[in-house]
Amino acid sequence: ARALSLGPMSARLLTFHYTLRNAAGRVMDTSRGGEPIPFVEGAGQIIEGLEEVLGQMQPGESRATVVPPERGYGVREAELVQKVSKARLPVGELRVGDQFQTGPDRQAPVVTVVAIDGDEVLLDANHPLAGEVLHFEVELVSVRPATPAELQQAGIHA
């Protein structure tokens, strides 16, 4: 989380809808059917490649965009895959594919169980979408100045 210093009226709150597809065209995630997603511009709340596109759009505009891994969830890093003893994990039954957070904080990394070998578990702390080229369809719903409370929540100090 980057701490930014912006004037109180310069940061904008944008809300948007998105549909995310993988390279094969399969829908991975969408906000359609729910509330649009809000974010404060410049606060690092959404991936860089998506924020840049949304910041150039007008409310009501829709656009398709392709975000490379470097501007999305990063490239896969081999050192983020590690073996640990089952006894060190705060969970009971484990299955390959299970995901859990490594700490109580909402920002704590999420790990995926890749393999289980006796008392050892292979965990992958890469984001599940790391290394993926992301195909987004986005619609910018609204843009307005962010309130002081929204700026504070986003970690921006006016």
CORHUDA-V848282 format. One record per pair of residues at least 24 apart in sequence whose ideal C-beta (glycine too) atoms are under 7 Angstrom apart, sorted by the first residue. I is the first residue (numbers start at 0). J is the second residue. D is the distance in Angstrom with one decimal. If there is no record, write none. Layout:
i->[I;I]
j->[J;J]
d->[D;D]
This chain:
i->[0;0;1;2;2;3;3;3;4;5;5;5;6;7;7;8;10;10;10;10;10;10;11;11;11;11;11;12;12;12;12;12;13;13;13;13;13;14;14;15;15;15;15;15;16;16;16;17;17;17;18;19;19;20;21;22;22;35;39;39;39;39;39;42;42;42;44;46;46;46;49;49;52;53;53;56;57;58;58;58;58;60;61;61;61;62;63;64;64;65;65;66;66;67;68;68;68;68;71;71;71;72;72;72;72;73;73;74;74;75;75;75;76;79;79;79;80;80;80;81;82;82;83;83;84;84;85;85;85;88;93]
j->[43;154;43;154;156;41;42;155;156;41;155;157;157;147;157;144;39;40;41;145;150;155;40;142;143;144;145;37;39;143;145;149;38;40;53;139;142;140;141;53;137;138;139;140;137;138;140;135;136;137;136;133;135;134;131;132;134;140;145;149;150;153;155;153;154;155;153;70;71;72;135;137;137;137;139;139;139;139;140;141;142;139;136;137;138;137;136;135;137;132;134;133;135;132;129;130;131;132;128;131;133;126;128;129;131;126;129;129;130;125;129;130;125;123;124;125;113;121;123;122;119;121;120;122;118;119;118;119;120;120;120]
d->[6.0;5.1;5.3;6.0;6.6;5.5;6.9;5.0;6.3;6.7;5.7;6.4;6.5;6.4;4.0;5.3;5.6;5.9;6.2;4.6;5.7;5.8;4.7;5.5;6.8;6.2;6.1;5.8;5.6;5.7;4.2;5.6;5.9;6.1;5.6;6.5;5.2;4.5;4.8;5.6;5.5;6.2;5.2;5.8;7.0;4.6;6.3;5.5;6.8;4.9;4.6;6.0;5.6;4.4;6.3;5.5;7.0;4.4;5.0;5.8;6.4;3.8;6.3;3.7;6.1;5.5;6.2;6.8;5.0;6.6;6.2;6.9;6.6;6.2;5.7;4.2;6.7;5.5;6.5;5.4;5.6;5.5;6.9;6.8;4.4;5.7;5.2;5.2;6.7;6.3;5.6;4.3;6.4;5.9;6.6;5.2;6.3;6.7;6.6;6.9;4.8;4.0;4.3;4.8;7.0;6.6;5.1;6.5;5.5;5.1;4.8;4.1;6.1;6.5;4.2;4.8;6.6;6.6;4.8;5.9;5.0;5.4;5.7;6.0;5.9;6.4;5.0;7.0;5.5;6.4;6.2]
